Structure formats: C-alpha cells, structure tokens
Amino acid sequence: MAFLLRHIARYAARKIASDPVAREQAARAARGVVKEARQIATDEDPAKAAGRAMRRAMNKLQGQ
C-alpha cells in the first residue's frame, strides 16, 4: 500500500512541478492546510477542531 501511495505522491509532485497553474493551486491548497492546522493547534479541544476541519473538507469535496 505504501508503495502505491509513494508512486501517486511522486506523480503528483512531478505534475505540479512542471505546470505553473498546478503549482499555484498546490500553493493555495498548502496555505489552506496550514491555516486549518493552526486553527486546530490553537483550539481548546484539538480533537473536536480536527473533526470539524475534516467535515468541512468532506463537504467541500462533495460540493455542499
């Protein structure tokens, strides 16, 4: 399983590195992840904050 994930990550990294539009999208996504991580780290209940962040991500993926 780790072998497959490593190949997918390597493919995505190559694709992002070669395309300026994809590079910008990846940078924007990384900033969003950092913002969520900072919010989780500063919350009183990190587990609950992580659950809310996961729910927001799932809703965003589903288009809700």
C-alpha positions as CSV (number, residue, x, y, z in Angstrom):
1,M,0.0,0.0,0.0
2,A,2.8,2.4,0.9
3,F,4.4,1.6,-2.5
4,L,1.3,2.7,-4.3
5,L,0.9,5.9,-2.3
6,R,4.6,6.8,-2.8
7,H,4.1,6.4,-6.6
8,I,1.0,8.6,-6.5
9,A,2.8,11.3,-4.5
10,R,5.8,11.2,-6.8
11,Y,3.5,11.5,-9.9
12,A,1.6,14.4,-8.3
13,A,4.9,16.2,-7.4
14,R,6.2,15.9,-10.9
15,K,2.9,17.1,-12.4
16,I,2.8,20.1,-10.0
17,A,6.5,21.0,-10.7
18,S,6.0,21.0,-14.4
19,D,2.8,23.1,-14.6
20,P,2.7,26.7,-13.3
21,V,-1.1,26.6,-12.9
22,A,-1.0,23.4,-10.9
23,R,1.9,24.9,-8.8
24,E,-0.2,27.9,-7.9
25,Q,-3.2,25.6,-7.0
26,A,-0.9,23.4,-4.8
27,A,0.5,26.5,-3.1
28,R,-3.1,27.8,-2.4
29,A,-4.1,24.3,-1.0
30,A,-1.0,24.2,1.2
31,R,-1.8,27.6,2.6
32,G,-5.3,26.4,3.4
33,V,-3.9,23.3,5.1
34,V,-1.6,25.4,7.2
35,K,-4.5,27.7,8.2
36,E,-6.6,24.7,9.3
37,A,-3.6,23.2,11.2
38,R,-3.0,26.4,13.0
39,Q,-6.7,26.6,13.9
40,I,-6.6,23.0,15.2
41,A,-3.5,23.6,17.3
42,T,-4.8,26.7,19.0
43,D,-8.3,25.3,19.8
44,E,-9.1,24.2,23.4
45,D,-10.2,20.8,22.1
46,P,-7.9,19.8,19.2
47,A,-9.8,16.5,18.5
48,K,-13.1,18.3,18.1
49,A,-11.4,21.0,15.9
50,A,-9.8,18.3,13.7
51,G,-13.3,16.7,13.3
52,R,-14.8,20.0,12.3
53,A,-12.0,20.6,9.8
54,M,-12.5,17.1,8.4
55,R,-16.2,17.7,8.0
56,R,-15.6,21.0,6.2
57,A,-13.1,19.2,3.8
58,M,-15.6,16.4,3.1
59,N,-18.4,18.8,2.4
60,K,-16.2,20.8,0.1
61,L,-15.2,17.6,-1.8
62,Q,-18.9,16.6,-2.1
63,G,-19.8,20.0,-3.3
64,Q,-22.1,21.0,-0.4
